[in-house]
């Protein structure tokens, strides 16, 4: 019997239903995406881009981390406490500032 990845149930021939559910839960936990660690320099760059976009009322592309996938929002931004409000063509989206992993200015020609 070969036990891989610390999964003791994988080596057994007979798996009880409750163990099968536990195996599926363990697999889901392992497959979740991890939040990327941003450097201090990157955080400062994003803060600068946000402040410039707010001051000059520019459109920005905001990348937001979610456990499933990254979400990209394009629009005008404003900050209220720890929330970032992005006004897109589909309405206003409120995002926690800690979930923002990227901010970049959008050229008017590309919109």
MMTF fields as JSON, N, C-alpha, C and O atoms, coordinates in Angstrom:
{
  "mmtfVersion": "1.0.0",
  "mmtfProducer": "UNKNOWN",
  "numBonds": 443,
  "numAtoms": 444,
  "numGroups": 111,
  "numChains": 1,
  "numModels": 1,
  "chainsPerModel": [1],
  "groupsPerChain": [111],
  "chainIdList": ["A"],
  "bondAtomList": [4, 2, 8, 6, 12, 10, 16, 14, 20, 18, 24, 22, 28, 26, 32, 30, 36, 34, 40, 38, 44, 42, 48, 46, 52, 50, 56, 54, 60, 58, 64, 62, 68, 66, 72, 70, 76, 74, 80, 78, 84, 82, 88, 86, 92, 90, 96, 94, 100, 98, 104, 102, 108, 106, 112, 110, 116, 114, 120, 118, 124, 122, 128, 126, 132, 130, 136, 134, 140, 138, 144, 142, 148, 146, 152, 150, 156, 154, 160, 158, 164, 162, 168, 166, 172, 170, 176, 174, 180, 178, 184, 182, 188, 186, 192, 190, 196, 194, 200, 198, 204, 202, 208, 206, 212, 210, 216, 214, 220, 218, 224, 222, 228, 226, 232, 230, 236, 234, 240, 238, 244, 242, 248, 246, 252, 250, 256, 254, 260, 258, 264, 262, 268, 266, 272, 270, 276, 274, 280, 278, 284, 282, 288, 286, 292, 290, 296, 294, 300, 298, 304, 302, 308, 306, 312, 310, 316, 314, 320, 318, 324, 322, 328, 326, 332, 330, 336, 334, 340, 338, 344, 342, 348, 346, 352, 350, 356, 354, 360, 358, 364, 362, 368, 366, 372, 370, 376, 374, 380, 378, 384, 382, 388, 386, 392, 390, 396, 394, 400, 398, 404, 402, 408, 406, 412, 410, 416, 414, 420, 418, 424, 422, 428, 426, 432, 430, 436, 434, 440, 438],
  "bondOrderList": [1, 1, 1, 1, 1, 1, 1, 1, 1, 1, 1, 1, 1, 1, 1, 1, 1, 1, 1, 1, 1, 1, 1, 1, 1, 1, 1, 1, 1, 1, 1, 1, 1, 1, 1, 1, 1, 1, 1, 1, 1, 1, 1, 1, 1, 1, 1, 1, 1, 1, 1, 1, 1, 1, 1, 1, 1, 1, 1, 1, 1, 1, 1, 1, 1, 1, 1, 1, 1, 1, 1, 1, 1, 1, 1, 1, 1, 1, 1, 1, 1, 1, 1, 1, 1, 1, 1, 1, 1, 1, 1, 1, 1, 1, 1, 1, 1, 1, 1, 1, 1, 1, 1, 1, 1, 1, 1, 1, 1, 1],
  "groupList": [{"groupName": "UNK", "atomNameList": ["N", "CA", "C", "O"], "elementList": ["N", "C", "C", "O"], "formalChargeList": [0, 0, 0, 0], "bondAtomList": [1, 0, 2, 1, 3, 2], "bondOrderList": [1, 1, 2], "singleLetterCode": "X", "chemCompType": "L-PEPTIDE LINKING"}],
  "groupTypeList": [0, 0, 0, 0, 0, 0, 0, 0, 0, 0, 0, 0, 0, 0, 0, 0, 0, 0, 0, 0, 0, 0, 0, 0, 0, 0, 0, 0, 0, 0, 0, 0, 0, 0, 0, 0, 0, 0, 0, 0, 0, 0, 0, 0, 0, 0, 0, 0, 0, 0, 0, 0, 0, 0, 0, 0, 0, 0, 0, 0, 0, 0, 0, 0, 0, 0, 0, 0, 0, 0, 0, 0, 0, 0, 0, 0, 0, 0, 0, 0, 0, 0, 0, 0, 0, 0, 0, 0, 0, 0, 0, 0, 0, 0, 0, 0, 0, 0, 0, 0, 0, 0, 0, 0, 0, 0, 0, 0, 0, 0, 0],
  "groupIdList": [1, 2, 3, 4, 5, 6, 7, 8, 9, 10, 11, 12, 13, 14, 15, 16, 17, 18, 19, 20, 21, 22, 23, 24, 25, 26, 27, 28, 29, 30, 31, 32, 33, 34, 35, 36, 37, 38, 39, 40, 41, 42, 43, 44, 45, 46, 47, 48, 49, 50, 51, 52, 53, 54, 55, 56, 57, 58, 59, 60, 61, 62, 63, 64, 65, 66, 67, 68, 69, 70, 71, 72, 73, 74, 75, 76, 77, 78, 79, 80, 81, 82, 83, 84, 85, 86, 87, 88, 89, 90, 91, 92, 93, 94, 95, 96, 97, 98, 99, 100, 101, 102, 103, 104, 105, 106, 107, 108, 109, 110, 111],
  "secStructList": [7, 7, 7, 7, 6, 6, 7, 4, 4, 4, 4, 7, 1, 1, 7, 7, 2, 2, 2, 2, 2, 2, 2, 2, 2, 2, 2, 2, 2, 2, 2, 1, 7, 7, 7, 7, 7, 7, 7, 2, 2, 2, 2, 2, 2, 2, 2, 2, 2, 2, 2, 2, 2, 2, 2, 2, 6, 7, 7, 3, 3, 3, 3, 3, 7, 7, 1, 1, 7, 7, 3, 3, 3, 3, 3, 3, 3, 3, 3, 3, 6, 6, 3, 3, 3, 3, 3, 3, 6, 6, 3, 3, 3, 3, 3, 3, 4, 4, 4, 3, 3, 3, 3, 3, 3, 7, 7, 4, 4, 4, 7],
  "xCoordList": [0.834, 0.0, 0.876, 1.847, 0.516, 1.27, 0.371, -0.638, 0.731, -0.051, 0.618, 1.768, -0.138, 0.417, -0.307, -1.49, 0.404, -0.164, -0.875, -1.763, -0.513, -1.111, -2.562, -3.253, -3.044, -4.429, -4.461, -4.192, -4.786, -4.753, -5.892, -5.793, -6.96, -8.096, -7.806, -8.445, -6.855, -6.561, -6.017, -6.183, -5.387, -4.772, -5.743, -5.4, -6.923, -7.879, -8.73, -9.061, -9.07, -9.908, -11.369, -12.07, -11.819, -13.208, -13.27, -12.595, -14.081, -14.192, -15.64, -16.564, -15.814, -17.154, -17.665, -16.868, -18.987, -19.541, -19.087, -18.796, -19.02, -18.577, -17.112, -16.706, -16.314, -14.918, -14.808, -13.931, -15.689, -15.69, -15.987, -15.366, -16.949, -17.272, -16.074, -15.777, -15.391, -14.214, -13.1, -12.408, -12.93, -11.921, -12.229, -11.324, -13.497, -13.888, -13.645, -13.206, -13.928, -13.704, -12.213, -11.822, -11.39, -9.939, -9.436, -8.597, -9.945, -9.531, -9.939, -9.171, -11.146, -11.59, -10.7, -10.344, -10.34, -9.475, -8.109, -7.54, -7.587, -6.276, -6.303, -5.308, -7.437, -7.504, -7.837, -7.806, -8.154, -8.448, -7.201, -6.077, -7.444, -6.346, -5.901, -6.7, -4.643, -4.079, -3.935, -3.616, -4.174, -4.028, -2.545, -1.696, -2.221, -0.819, -0.281, -0.996, 0.969, 1.626, 2.181, 3.021, 1.71, 2.163, 3.309, 3.283, 4.301, 5.435, 5.018, 4.017, 5.789, 5.528, 5.585, 4.792, 6.517, 6.658, 5.405, 4.91, 4.909, 3.701, 2.489, 1.673, 2.368, 1.266, 1.333, 0.307, 2.538, 2.704, 2.341, 1.725, 2.718, 2.369, 0.852, 0.309, 0.178, -1.278, -1.932, -2.893, -1.416, -1.962, -1.785, -2.689, -0.629, -0.373, -1.338, -1.924, -1.506, -2.428, -3.849, -4.544, -4.282, -5.631, -5.8, -6.798, -4.819, -4.94, -4.942, -5.684, -4.119, -4.102, -5.418, -5.932, -5.957, -7.212, -8.366, -9.239, -8.373, -9.43, -9.28, -10.257, -8.057, -7.812, -8.133, -8.727, -7.738, -7.929, -9.174, -9.423, -9.953, -11.183, -10.904, -11.599, -9.88, -9.507, -10.141, -10.509, -10.263, -10.759, -9.581, -8.496, -9.801, -8.757, -9.291, -10.499, -8.358, -8.665, -8.211, -7.023, -9.176, -8.895, -9.024, -10.056, -7.984, -8.017, -8.271, -7.546, -9.323, -9.752, -9.568, -9.974, -8.949, -8.738, -10.008, -10.625, -10.4, -11.432, -10.875, -9.999, -11.358, -10.815, -11.003, -10.223, -12.008, -12.258, -11.395, -10.761, -11.38, -10.638, -10.481, -11.129, -9.613, -9.464, -10.591, -10.97, -11.124, -12.186, -11.598, -10.958, -11.813, -11.301, -12.475, -13.444, -12.376, -13.401, -12.783, -11.66, -13.508, -13.02, -14.02, -15.209, -13.528, -14.399, -13.735, -12.529, -14.545, -14.07, -14.113, -14.989, -13.172, -13.08, -13.217, -12.933, -13.664, -13.662, -13.415, -13.711, -12.868, -12.536, -13.357, -13.476, -13.927, -14.695, -14.261, -14.74, -13.357, -12.842, -11.999, -11.02, -12.374, -11.649, -12.354, -12.091, -13.254, -13.979, -13.581, -13.39, -13.462, -13.183, -14.448, -14.928, -14.974, -16.186, -15.776, -15.158, -16.138, -15.801, -17.099, -17.972, -17.219, -18.416, -18.162, -17.439, -18.767, -18.616, -19.862, -20.79, -19.881, -21.054, -22.241, -23.384, -21.988, -23.051, -23.5, -24.331, -22.983, -23.35, -22.133, -20.993, -22.391, -21.309, -21.005, -21.91, -19.728, -19.278, -18.448, -17.559, -18.74, -17.996, -17.043, -17.45, -15.761, -14.711, -13.921, -13.645, -13.553, -12.667, -11.271, -10.766, -10.661, -9.345, -8.312, -7.385, -8.461, -7.495, -7.554, -6.611, -8.664, -8.794, -8.24, -8.158, -7.86, -7.326, -5.887, -5.05, -5.607, -4.247, -3.609, -2.449, -4.366, -3.795, -4.632, -5.862, -3.942, -4.596, -3.751, -2.539, -4.397, -3.665, -4.581, -5.786, -3.983, -4.74, -5.14, -4.41, -6.311, -6.811, -6.75, -7.222, -6.168, -6.135, -7.522, -8.26, -7.886, -9.204, -9.383, -10.505, -8.297, -8.4, -8.788, -9.427, -8.403, -8.664, -10.057, -10.472, -10.785, -12.131, -13.151, -14.334],
  "yCoordList": [-1.187, 0.0, 1.246, 1.35, 2.16, 3.404, 4.563, 4.838, 5.233, 6.365, 7.634, 7.923, 8.403, 9.626, 10.833, 10.757, 11.952, 13.24, 13.192, 14.007, 12.269, 12.223, 11.769, 11.946, 11.192, 10.748, 9.258, 8.436, 8.905, 7.507, 6.706, 5.483, 7.362, 6.65, 6.17, 5.233, 6.799, 6.47, 5.051, 4.429, 4.538, 3.223, 2.1, 0.929, 2.417, 1.385, 0.955, 1.753, -0.319, -0.873, -0.495, -0.192, -0.51, -0.212, 1.151, 1.384, 2.033, 3.369, 3.585, 3.457, 3.915, 4.185, 5.518, 6.399, 5.673, 6.933, 8.174, 9.198, 8.105, 9.28, 9.595, 10.756, 8.563, 8.793, 9.38, 10.203, 8.962, 9.49, 10.998, 11.776, 11.396, 12.821, 13.582, 14.691, 12.997, 13.632, 13.765, 14.782, 12.737, 12.798, 13.936, 14.661, 14.096, 15.158, 16.528, 17.455, 16.657, 17.929, 18.255, 19.399, 17.271, 17.475, 17.911, 18.807, 17.28, 17.639, 19.07, 19.791, 19.49, 20.86, 21.865, 22.899, 21.568, 22.459, 22.598, 23.69, 21.514, 21.554, 22.33, 22.949, 22.298, 22.936, 24.425, 25.105, 24.951, 26.38, 27.195, 26.825, 28.31, 29.205, 29.962, 30.26, 30.257, 31.042, 32.49, 32.773, 33.401, 34.833, 35.131, 34.729, 35.825, 36.14, 37.142, 38.036, 36.976, 37.904, 39.066, 38.874, 40.272, 41.461, 42.126, 42.222, 42.578, 43.257, 44.669, 45.2, 45.25, 46.625, 47.585, 48.522, 47.351, 48.2, 48.107, 49.12, 46.903, 46.705, 47.381, 47.985, 47.282, 47.935, 49.449, 50.102, 50.006, 51.446, 51.868, 52.916, 51.056, 51.358, 51.367, 52.255, 50.384, 50.315, 51.502, 52.075, 51.871, 53.015, 54.295, 55.129, 54.452, 55.634, 55.671, 56.713, 54.526, 54.463, 54.816, 55.552, 54.292, 54.59, 56.062, 56.675, 56.634, 58.044, 58.942, 59.924, 58.617, 59.389, 59.24, 60.214, 58.041, 57.807, 58.548, 59.083, 58.581, 59.292, 60.804, 61.505, 61.284, 62.721, 63.231, 64.298, 62.463, 62.901, 62.313, 62.529, 61.568, 60.928, 60.078, 60.181, 59.245, 58.365, 56.996, 56.602, 56.284, 54.905, 53.984, 54.153, 53.009, 52.043, 50.618, 50.378, 49.691, 48.265, 47.707, 47.718, 47.219, 46.693, 45.174, 44.648, 44.47, 43.016, 42.627, 43.043, 41.814, 41.433, 39.931, 39.147, 39.533, 38.115, 37.499, 38.069, 36.345, 35.507, 34.092, 33.769, 33.237, 31.874, 31.084, 30.173, 31.412, 30.676, 31.183, 30.398, 32.528, 33.116, 34.609, 35.168, 35.254, 36.701, 37.372, 36.915, 38.46, 39.229, 40.578, 41.24, 40.985, 42.263, 43.219, 42.914, 44.382, 45.419, 46.646, 47.03, 47.253, 48.448, 49.568, 49.423, 50.694, 51.829, 52.888, 52.849, 53.831, 54.887, 54.372, 53.582, 54.814, 54.298, 55.407, 56.577, 54.992, 55.849, 54.94, 53.745, 55.526, 54.752, 55.266, 56.473, 54.328, 54.661, 53.693, 52.56, 54.145, 53.268, 52.159, 52.428, 50.902, 49.755, 49.186, 48.053, 49.977, 49.533, 50.351, 51.565, 49.675, 50.314, 50.178, 49.071, 51.297, 51.288, 51.53, 52.543, 50.568, 50.659, 50.85, 49.982, 51.988, 52.278, 51.779, 52.411, 50.634, 50.028, 50.32, 50.973, 49.834, 50.017, 49.216, 49.52, 48.189, 47.348, 47.794, 47.124, 48.896, 49.368, 49.505, 49.405, 49.735, 49.938, 48.62, 47.956, 48.244, 47.054, 47.513, 48.353, 46.96, 47.281, 46.128, 44.967, 46.471, 45.47, 45.812, 46.984, 44.808, 45.005, 45.331, 44.648, 46.356, 46.8, 45.682, 45.603, 44.823, 43.735, 42.69, 41.915, 42.653, 41.687, 42.195, 41.439, 43.464, 44.039, 43.577, 43.753, 42.979, 42.495, 43.203, 42.951, 44.089, 44.821, 46.034, 45.989, 47.124, 48.351, 48.919, 49.077, 49.226, 49.853, 50.819, 50.596, 51.898, 52.913, 52.356, 51.578, 52.772, 52.349, 53.533, 54.621, 53.322, 54.377, 54.556, 53.583, 55.783, 56.062, 55.403, 55.064, 55.216, 54.607, 53.142, 52.621, 52.445, 51.015, 50.707, 49.548, 51.71, 51.483, 51.496, 51.319],
  "zCoordList": [0.0, 0.0, 0.0, 0.75, -0.837, -0.95, -0.526, -1.176, 0.549, 1.037, 0.534, 0.866, -0.292, -0.872, -0.314, 0.02, -0.211, 0.188, 1.536, 1.783, 2.405, 3.728, 3.725, 4.728, 2.635, 2.554, 2.867, 1.992, 4.096, 4.513, 3.879, 3.778, 3.454, 2.871, 1.452, 0.974, 0.78, -0.6, -0.731, -1.78, 0.289, 0.227, 0.558, 0.391, 1.016, 1.412, 0.223, -0.654, 0.223, -0.833, -0.631, -1.597, 0.573, 0.885, 1.577, 2.58, 1.03, 1.607, 2.026, 1.222, 3.293, 3.805, 3.259, 2.938, 3.152, 2.608, 3.368, 2.749, 4.688, 5.442, 5.183, 5.229, 4.91, 4.567, 3.16, 2.898, 2.262, 0.899, 0.927, 0.202, 1.779, 1.921, 2.489, 2.044, 3.462, 4.045, 3.005, 2.956, 2.179, 1.118, 0.149, -0.263, -0.217, -1.135, -0.506, -1.186, 0.786, 1.485, 1.53, 1.297, 1.823, 1.862, 0.489, 0.389, -0.569, -1.923, -2.273, -2.911, -1.862, -2.122, -1.394, -1.959, -0.144, 0.628, -0.033, -0.061, -0.556, -1.202, -2.509, -2.887, -3.199, -4.509, -4.435, -5.461, -3.247, -3.117, -3.437, -3.097, -4.102, -4.438, -3.196, -2.307, -3.157, -2.056, -2.499, -3.654, -1.56, -1.842, -2.097, -1.301, -3.189, -3.453, -2.433, -1.978, -2.094, -1.163, -1.971, -2.85, -1.67, -2.388, -1.632, -0.405, -2.368, -1.748, -1.343, -1.823, -0.471, -0.021, -1.201, -1.287, -2.098, -3.287, -4.169, -4.661, -4.358, -5.18, -4.533, -5.229, -3.21, -2.51, -2.672, -2.864, -2.596, -2.78, -4.202, -4.398, -5.202, -6.589, -6.778, -7.435, -6.203, -6.325, -5.623, -6.136, -4.455, -3.727, -4.539, -4.589, -5.173, -6.002, -7.184, -7.474, -7.873, -9.019, -8.595, -9.296, -7.449, -6.956, -6.64, -7.018, -5.941, -5.573, -6.803, -6.849, -7.803, -9.045, -9.802, -10.353, -9.831, -10.538, -9.869, -10.552, -8.551, -7.828, -8.043, -8.306, -7.929, -8.052, -9.456, -9.613, -10.477, -11.863, -12.518, -13.704, -11.735, -12.236, -13.485, -14.496, -13.383, -14.489, -14.315, -13.209, -15.416, -15.404, -15.107, -15.663, -14.229, -13.894, -14.035, -14.027, -14.162, -14.184, -12.838, -12.515, -12.06, -10.725, -10.763, -11.181, -10.329, -10.254, -8.807, -7.903, -8.595, -7.251, -7.083, -7.942, -5.966, -5.668, -5.1, -4.2, -5.616, -5.01, -4.985, -5.787, -4.087, -4.028, -5.325, -5.601, -6.115, -7.356, -8.51, -9.215, -8.698, -9.808, -9.555, -8.67, -10.339, -10.239, -11.013, -12.092, -10.457, -11.094, -11.486, -10.669, -12.731, -13.226, -13.397, -14.093, -12.751, -12.84, -13.493, -13.166, -14.408, -15.092, -14.853, -15.136, -14.328, -14.094, -13.235, -12.987, -12.787, -11.891, -10.457, -10.106, -9.632, -8.269, -7.238, -7.497, -6.059, -4.88, -3.678, -3.715, -2.615, -1.423, -0.259, -0.049, 0.502, 1.698, 2.8, 2.864, 3.662, 4.714, 4.114, 3.418, 4.381, 3.84, 2.621, 2.218, 2.03, 0.853, -0.363, -0.284, -1.467, -2.738, -3.577, -3.816, -4.014, -4.843, -6.283, -6.611, -7.146, -8.562, -9.341, -9.327, -10.019, -10.81, -12.23, -13.0, -12.568, -13.889, -14.712, -14.235, -15.947, -16.799, -16.283, -16.625, -15.459, -14.9, -13.519, -12.906, -13.011, -11.684, -10.789, -11.244, -9.514, -8.544, -7.844, -7.338, -7.817, -7.093, -5.899, -6.037, -4.741, -3.521, -3.235, -3.171, -3.064, -2.881, -1.636, -1.381, -0.858, 0.286, -0.245, -1.137, 0.295, -0.181, -0.053, -0.859, 0.946, 1.146, 0.04, -0.122, -0.737, -1.83, -3.153, -4.121, -3.204, -4.438, -4.621, -3.735, -5.788, -6.05, -7.241, -7.568, -7.891, -9.018, -9.382, -9.363, -9.715, -10.168, -11.292, -11.151, -12.413, -13.509, -14.237, -14.35, -14.727, -15.463, -16.825, -17.439, -17.279, -18.584, -19.526, -19.198, -20.699, -21.713, -22.284, -22.444, -22.592, -23.162, -24.522, -24.896, -25.27, -26.592, -26.508, -27.422, -25.392, -25.28, -24.778, -24.789, -24.342, -23.814, -24.856, -24.564]
}
